[in-house]
Amino acid sequence: MEREVFEAQLGTWAEGLLGGTPCPEAVEEPVALDGKTLRGSHKQGAPGAPLLSALAHRVGVTLAQQAVDAKPKALPVVLDLRRHLVLEGRIGTMAALLTQRQIAPHIVDARGDYGMVVKEHQPQLWDAMETVFALPAVPGERRTAAATLDLGHGRIEPRGLRTSDVLRGYSDGPGLAQVFQRERQVIIKKTGEVRQAGVAGVTSLAPERADAARLLALVRGQWHIENPSHWGREVTFDADRSQGRCGHIPQVMAALRNPVIGLMRWAGDTNIAAACRRFAAQPTAALHLSGITLEN
């Protein structure tokens, strides 16, 4: 019980931090949902080593996390996490593991929206989406398209996304307003090697609320839970090698690392390792960032 109270307090603090940095535009706040296993603790047989986290795209702060005893079925874990998460006026983005038709109505009923990646594990919906984008638009169908090009780190990365609302109200997607298909290339300048990847997805956001450019940004934002959150916690803080397994220690330690990483991201740090070195050399700056002011 003490752990739940502690995590609830951290969630309240994170919501306050997010609320204190409002969106620059009047758009819904995207929140990424994804799972991660604490490898070192998992090897030691720790209960709750797999964690499901909810992270705000824009600020990079973890709003809630939920531990499970084994690789979870998505529905009960997401519903449990939902008790600690504000969904109204927000967009929940999630990877294919969490894309289940039973989750969508719970998000919509909470007055939120969703953007879900779909793979072959949902064959009926997958086949319908492939058919949509393989054929020309039909009368009355609304389609949009967007593309971006990133240059850096020795790579060229063109991305493109197409949308369609022809499956609106489709039975396998409660609240479904659009489907989308994203294609991405990575061209290595030095070798000329080309890598290709694509994803498809569904969303409750209608075209007038989210065109292809907006959805492309949301799909990319889902990556934020992997790099700013998971990478910083498991690699920079070396949590992957931690073998703590007693009681709820793995979950509590992850919960403590989350606000530290979130504060650094909120302050504008993109390199967590460099930020840790700076704050280690300037502890008063670390205290100031956390709201603690030392009196002379």
Buried (B, 14 or more C-beta within 10 A) or exposed (E): EEBEEBBEEBBEBBBEBBEEEEEEEEEBBBBBBBBBBBBBBBEBEBBBBBBBBBBBBBBBBBBBBBBBEEEBEBBEBBEBBBEBBBBEEBBBBBBBBBBBBEBBBBBBEBEBBBBBBBBEEBEEBBEBBEEBBEEEEEEEBBBBBBEBEEEEEEBBBBBBBBBBBBBBEBEBBBBBBBBBBBBBBBBEEEEEEEEEEEBBBBBBBBBEBBBBBBBBBBBBBBBBBBEBBBBBBBEBBEBBEBEBBEEBBBBBBBBEBBBBBBBBBBEEBEEBEEBBEBBEEEEEEBEEBEEEEEEE
